Amino acid sequence: MSYDALRQTMIDTQIRTWEVLDPKVLQAVASTRREIFVPTPLRHLAFADFCIPLGHGEVMWTPKMEARVLQELDLNSGDRVLEIGTGSGYFAALLARLAGVVHSVEDREELLRPVEGRLHSEGISGVHLHLGDGSQGWAANAPYDAICITGSLPQLPAVFAEQLSPGGRLIAIIGSGAIMEVLRLQKDERGVLRRESLFETQVPPLRHHLPGPGFQF
């Protein structure tokens, strides 16, 4: 079976069944070759309902989680997006399909190094890759219309809310045990965040997270 056929099967059997029905999101997934972002020895697992290890304790999210979070970010073509944790670069590619500019921060050079080539092979521009610690956001290019933190946190640092534009959306994974909560937060014009619980999951923690004041809902 071809990669294109496997990709379509992934969309039909995993992604659509997870309430991901936005045509723009489905088209972004269909037009992005997930297999080239997967480590070569694991390429046969590129479309499996499985968190693919990237090394150093990092993973790619499952395809259904990637698509669901992309849908929940509700991106528009002019949006400025911050991604904390570039990983393989695949989710940054999906973000760039729907947004205007994506700033993606990764603190492991060995993970970040091949991402530019992968994005280029997909014809994707508008992604700015940054090597550094994103555990307190990325103030240099703030504010952002959407923020996605791909590693889990015990609590959400208040600084992320400060870097979000009015009307902006933020996805964070909160928790430190076997069950973590994926939260969607939207900032209104007064700076107040509205909190919505989406689903439960478990992903590796974000590195370098420093104890400090969290956002109070």
C-alpha positions in Angstrom: 0.0 0.0 0.0 1.3 3.5 -0.9 2.0 6.2 1.7 -0.9 8.2 0.2 -3.3 5.4 0.8 -2.0 4.9 4.3 -2.3 8.6 5.0 -6.0 8.6 3.9 -6.7 5.5 6.0 -5.2 7.3 9.0 -7.4 10.3 8.3 -10.6 8.2 8.0 -10.1 5.8 10.8 -8.2 7.9 13.4 -8.6 11.6 12.8 -12.2 11.8 11.7 -13.4 9.5 14.5 -11.8 12.0 17.0 -14.3 14.7 15.9 -11.8 16.4 13.6 -14.0 17.5 10.7 -12.6 20.9 9.8 -11.9 20.8 6.0 -8.8 23.0 6.4 -7.3 20.7 9.0 -8.0 17.6 7.0 -6.5 19.1 3.9 -3.4 20.2 5.9 -2.9 16.6 7.1 -3.6 15.1 3.7 -1.1 17.4 1.9 1.8 17.0 4.4 4.0 13.9 4.2 4.2 12.8 7.8 6.5 9.9 6.9 9.4 12.2 6.1 9.3 13.7 9.6 9.5 10.2 11.3 12.9 8.7 12.1 13.8 6.4 9.2 13.9 3.2 11.2 10.4 3.9 12.4 8.9 5.1 9.1 6.7 2.0 8.9 4.9 3.4 12.0 4.3 6.9 10.5 0.5 6.4 10.3 0.0 4.3 13.4 -2.0 5.4 16.4 1.2 5.6 18.4 3.5 8.2 19.9 6.7 7.8 17.9 9.9 8.2 19.9 12.4 10.8 18.6 15.2 10.1 21.0 16.2 12.0 24.2 12.8 11.1 25.7 10.9 13.1 23.1 8.0 11.8 21.0 5.7 12.8 18.1 2.1 13.0 19.2 -0.4 10.5 17.8 -1.9 11.6 14.5 -5.3 12.1 16.0 -4.0 14.3 18.8 -2.0 16.5 16.3 -5.1 17.0 14.2 -7.4 17.7 17.1 -5.1 20.3 18.6 -4.7 21.9 15.2 -8.4 22.2 14.9 -8.8 23.6 18.5 -6.2 26.3 17.7 -8.7 27.6 15.1 -6.0 29.2 12.9 -6.4 31.9 10.3 -4.1 32.7 7.4 -2.7 35.9 9.1 -2.1 34.4 12.5 1.2 34.6 14.3 1.8 31.3 16.1 4.3 30.2 18.8 5.1 26.5 19.1 7.2 25.4 22.1 9.0 22.1 21.3 9.7 21.7 17.6 10.5 17.9 17.8 10.4 16.4 14.3 9.0 19.6 12.8 5.8 17.9 11.6 3.4 19.9 13.8 5.2 23.1 12.8 4.5 22.1 9.2 0.8 21.6 9.9 0.7 25.0 11.7 2.3 26.7 8.7 -0.3 25.3 6.3 -3.0 27.2 8.2 -1.3 30.3 9.7 0.7 33.2 8.6 4.0 33.0 10.6 5.1 30.2 12.9 7.9 30.7 15.5 9.0 27.2 16.7 11.4 26.9 19.7 13.4 23.7 20.4 16.2 23.4 23.0 17.8 20.3 21.5 20.1 21.2 18.5 20.2 17.6 17.3 16.4 17.6 16.9 16.3 21.0 15.3 19.1 20.6 12.8 17.2 18.4 10.2 13.9 20.3 10.5 14.6 23.0 8.0 15.4 20.5 5.3 12.2 18.6 6.0 10.1 21.8 5.8 11.9 22.8 2.6 11.1 19.4 1.0 7.4 20.0 1.7 7.5 23.5 0.2 6.7 25.1 3.5 7.8 28.6 4.3 6.9 31.0 7.1 8.4 28.8 9.9 11.1 30.5 11.9 13.1 28.0 13.9 14.7 29.1 17.2 17.2 27.1 19.3 16.7 27.9 23.0 14.7 27.4 26.1 11.0 28.0 25.6 9.8 27.1 29.0 9.0 30.8 29.6 7.6 31.4 26.1 9.5 33.4 23.5 9.1 37.1 24.2 11.2 38.3 21.3 8.4 37.8 18.8 5.4 38.2 21.0 2.5 38.7 21.0 1.0 35.6 19.3 -2.5 34.8 18.1 -2.0 31.2 19.0 0.4 29.3 21.3 0.9 25.5 21.5 3.1 24.0 24.2 3.9 20.4 23.1 5.4 19.2 26.4 3.5 18.8 29.6 3.7 21.2 32.5 2.7 20.9 36.2 1.0 24.3 35.9 0.8 27.0 33.2 3.4 29.8 33.7 1.6 33.2 33.8 4.1 34.5 31.2 2.4 32.5 28.4 -0.8 34.4 29.0 1.1 37.7 28.8 2.5 36.7 25.4 -1.0 35.9 24.0 -2.9 38.5 21.9 -6.4 39.5 22.8 -8.6 36.9 21.1 -5.7 34.5 21.1 -5.9 30.7 21.8 -3.5 28.6 23.8 -3.1 24.8 24.1 -1.3 23.4 27.1 -1.0 20.0 28.7 -1.2 20.2 32.4 -0.3 17.5 34.9 2.6 15.4 36.2 1.1 11.9 36.7 -0.2 9.2 34.5 -3.2 11.3 33.4 -2.8 14.8 32.1 -5.3 17.3 30.9 -5.2 19.1 27.6 -6.5 22.6 28.1 -7.6 25.2 25.5 -7.5 28.8 26.8 -8.8 31.8 25.0 -7.9 35.4 26.0 -10.7 38.0 25.8 -10.2 41.7 25.2 -9.9 42.4 28.9 -7.0 39.8 29.2 -9.2 37.2 31.0 -8.6 33.6 30.0 -11.5 31.3 29.4 -10.5 27.6 30.2 -11.8 24.5 28.4 -10.8 20.9 29.1 -10.5 19.0 25.8 -9.3 15.5 26.7 -6.8 13.5 28.7 -3.4 12.2 27.6 0.2 11.6 28.7 3.2 13.2 27.1 6.8 13.9 28.3 7.3 17.0 30.3 8.7 20.2 28.9 12.4 20.6 29.8 13.7 23.5 31.9 10.4 24.3 33.5 11.1 26.4 36.5 8.9 26.6 39.6 7.2 29.9 39.7 3.8 31.6 39.7 1.3 29.8 37.6 -1.8 31.3 35.9 -4.8 31.5 38.2 -8.1 30.7 36.5 
